[in-house]
Amino acid sequence: MSKSTLTLTPVDAVACCSPLMAEPLSSEQAGQLAPLMKALADPVRLRLLSLVAAHADGEACVCDLNDAFDLSQPTISHHLKVLHEAGLLDRSKRGTWVYYRIKADVLAGVAGLLGGVGR
């Protein structure tokens, strides 16, 4: 049986062997991120967040989100409230409807952590 050697390009070596982060999270950073991660850990909330982000102008009315789920409107509103309280969504009331918008700066911080930004 012959031995094969693995040859990595410099780009492959960086992608494969570099740490994901320049330094570990501080206790304060972990404490700030934990509620966001907890809010995102629910499949319904994660999907709601993606539906709002994919909606025209990054804003969606509760009335636009209800049909995407086999859940009651109060349940959808509860999940949206959790996302809002975690700081992932802004909301505004217009008449009888509530509109939700992604807080892009907060989501970018979470994405940066997950994507290893800061190498």
Buried (B, 14 or more C-beta within 10 A) or exposed (E): EEEEEEEEEEEEEEEEEEEEEEEEEEEEEEEBBEBBEEBBEBEBBBBBBEBBBEBEEEBBBBEBBBEEBEBEEEEBBEBBEBBBEBBBBBBEEEEEEBBBBBBEEBBEBBEEBEEEEEE
